[in-house]
Amino acid sequence: MSNIVDFQHRAAELDSSDPLSGFRGHFFSGSETIYLDGNSLGRLPIHTIRLMQRMLEQQWGDRLIRSWNEHWLELPRRIAGKIARLVGAEDDEIFVGDSTSVNLYKLAYGTLSFQKGRTEILSDDLNFPSDFYVLQGLIKSHFQDHALNILKSEDGIHAPLDALKTSVNNNTALICLSHVAFKSAFMYNMARLNELAAEKGTKIIWDLSHAVGSVPLKLNEWGAEMAVGCTYKYLNGGPGAPAFLYVRKDLQSRLESAIWAWFGHARPFEFGHEYEARSDVWKYAAGTPPILSMAAIEPGLDLLLNAGMDALRSKSLGMSAFFFDMFKQLLEPLGFSWASPTDPLQMGSHVSISHPEGYRICKALISPNDGSTPIIPDFRKPDIIRLGFAPLYNTYKDLAEAVARIAAIVKNSVYLEYDPSLEAVT
Ligand SMILES: Cc1ncc(COP(=O)(O)O)c(C=O)c1O
């Protein structure tokens, strides 16, 4: 039986032998905070501050419109190439721009139009709700004979694998799944699901928002056809940073984008009156790329690529295992439940724990009344505290501090001092 002091010593040892410890210094540290929400909004790379300053003053301020030819037209391709390296795709299989939801709309529209005669769309209830809304909207506006079937997870933690296997059939046009689930962190075996879909002629769109930058991805090797993902979580691209999409090379000329606009035109600067789509992945470009927010993605990407996804995964698994040990000994006896998978092969880089007073415990961590360092996880209804482990900047000490504080908040009923009403962003 270990107590918190034992764990704090162990954390110090693990931090001192952490091969990634040098990366922490590349992130801006404002007022002292233990930040365990990199799965929602990643930290700010210091290099991004300098880059933004330079882009504002030199590229926009001084060079003005000339910067399109000098820097900006090539920027989306360069960033797409770096995302491609991170997800195991070819450079010309990634488009960067728009939001994850809009990219899903574009891909799902193309897929459903392509899969003529098939009318079922499958997902599971671990998927992110925006994905359901996108699919529901498409059904209402364009595919009224289609139905979305959301399969239920038996425990709210693990995906309904058996139900999926038996549900995919010759009428299934599209499966849309989160590779790593936003609440429980369950991670699909992507290669296996792709195989199953291919056998039935079904297409899968993977939502990589909680997977990219948190787990190694090999989209080509695993037979993935399409994917979408965001860049503001583990990629540290900044609030509302442009998202990306992936379409395997052989599908690009066959799938149509839902949005026809000039940046997806074969020759936009000829200003012709008829739309003629590009045949490559940049057909998914619609309007002018958001240059400043897109440029802000690059420093975070460079840090991840330098660290290497295998090293990041190894630390992430180490952190999850360390947290799980502390959980068993110090939090479970206080009424917490583990709300994530326990098999490391089935989890991403965040964990969820639940407690009936989850929301007020979260508030007490974020806004301590006694002047101690704020600890920032996030809360998901009904009772889940989600803790993100970003190996580039989180330490084992962060985790030991978080567990010590959570335990003290419950033991001393500190949460009773907090208002239970929900804020807009939790
Ligand atoms: C798994 C997942 N999919 C989709 C989205 C929506 O992304 P966006 O706001 O870029 O449309 C989110 C947002 O957090 C998400 O976590």
The ligand as an SDF file (V2000), in Angstrom:
LIG
                    3D

 16 16  0  0  0  0  0  0  0  0999 V2000
  -14.0410   14.0950  -31.5160 C   0  0  0  0  0  0  0  0  0  0  0  0
  -14.4650   15.4540  -31.9890 C   0  0  0  0  0  0  0  0  0  0  0  0
  -15.0280   15.5810  -33.1940 N   0  0  0  0  0  0  0  0  0  0  0  0
  -15.4440   16.7730  -33.6680 C   0  0  0  0  0  0  0  0  0  0  0  0
  -15.2900   17.9070  -32.9120 C   0  0  0  0  0  0  0  0  0  0  0  0
  -15.7790   19.1900  -33.4640 C   0  0  0  0  0  0  0  0  0  0  0  0
  -14.7020   19.8930  -33.9920 O   0  0  0  0  0  0  0  0  0  0  0  0
  -14.8630   21.3000  -34.7000 P   0  0  0  0  0  0  0  0  0  0  0  0
  -15.2150   22.2570  -33.6260 O   0  0  0  0  0  0  0  0  0  0  0  0
  -13.5030   21.5520  -35.2860 O   0  0  0  0  0  0  0  0  0  0  0  0
  -15.9100   21.1940  -35.7350 O   0  0  0  0  0  0  0  0  0  0  0  0
  -14.6960   17.8320  -31.6480 C   0  0  0  0  0  0  0  0  0  0  0  0
  -14.5390   19.0320  -30.8160 C   0  0  0  0  0  0  0  0  0  0  0  0
  -14.0420   19.0220  -29.7300 O   0  0  0  0  0  0  0  0  0  0  0  0
  -14.2740   16.5660  -31.1740 C   0  0  0  0  0  0  0  0  0  0  0  0
  -13.7200   16.4260  -29.9750 O   0  0  0  0  0  0  0  0  0  0  0  0
  1  2  1  0
  2  3  1  0
  2 15  2  0
  3  4  2  0
  4  5  1  0
  5  6  1  0
  5 12  2  0
  6  7  1  0
  7  8  1  0
  8  9  2  0
  8 10  1  0
  8 11  1  0
 12 13  1  0
 12 15  1  0
 13 14  2  0
 15 16  1  0
M  END
$$$$
